Amino acid sequence: MQVVMLILSLIAAMIVLVFLIVVLGFWMKGLSSIVFPGVGLIISTPYMFGILLCTEIIMVLLAAYSVSKLGVARRA
């Protein structure tokens, strides 16, 4: 079960990292807000960057916790 949690958290961290890079690219090009027309949302680019950065940190910490509980780091 811990291996599955590790794999899922690593995949989720990679997906969030890709979104983080895309939003940072939009922000660097001068886009001040991102519009989601189907949902009816307008989100500030710096706010979305902050949310994605916090999510990425949490996902990496979850993966590190999973590795420590798995015992792979202790065998090396």
N, C-alpha and C positions, 0 to 999 in steps of 0.2 A: 504493500500500500504506500509505503514511503517513497519507493522508486517511482510509482505513478505520480505522486504529488510533486516529486522533484522534476520529472519530465514535463508535466503540465505547467509548473511554475516557470520553467526555463522557456518553454514555447510562448507562454503569455508575456514574459519579459522581452523576448525578441520582437513580438508583435507590437508591444507598447513602445519599444525603442524605435521601430520603423516609423510609427506615428509621431513620435517625439522629433525625429529628424525631419520629417515632412513639415510639421508645424513650425519648427525652427527655420526651415527654409522659406516658408511663407512669410514669417515674421521678418526675416532678414531682407526679403524683397519689398517690404513696406506694406504688407497686408495687415490692416488693423483689426479686422474681424473676419470670422469664418461663418458662413451662412449655411444652414441646413434647411433647404426649402421644403422638403417633405414633412419635416417635423415642426417647422415654424420656429426654429431657434437661430439666434444670432449670438455668437460667443466671441469675446475678445481674444485675440491671438495670445497675448501674454498670459491671460488667465488660463487658457487651454494648455499652454506650455507648462505653467506651474502645476496644473492638475496631473498632466502626463509625467512630469518629473517626479512628483511625489509618488505616483503609482509605480513608476519604474524602480524607485528606491525600495518601496515595500515589496515588490516582486523579487528583487535581488536578495533582500534580507530573508524572505521566505525560502528562496532556493538555498541560501547559505545555511539556514536552520535545518532544512531537509538533509543537506549533506552531512551536517554534524550529527544528526540523529541516525543517519543511515550507517555511519561507521566506516565509510570509505576513507575518510581523512585519517582515521586512526591506524589503519592497516599499512599506510605508506611509511 
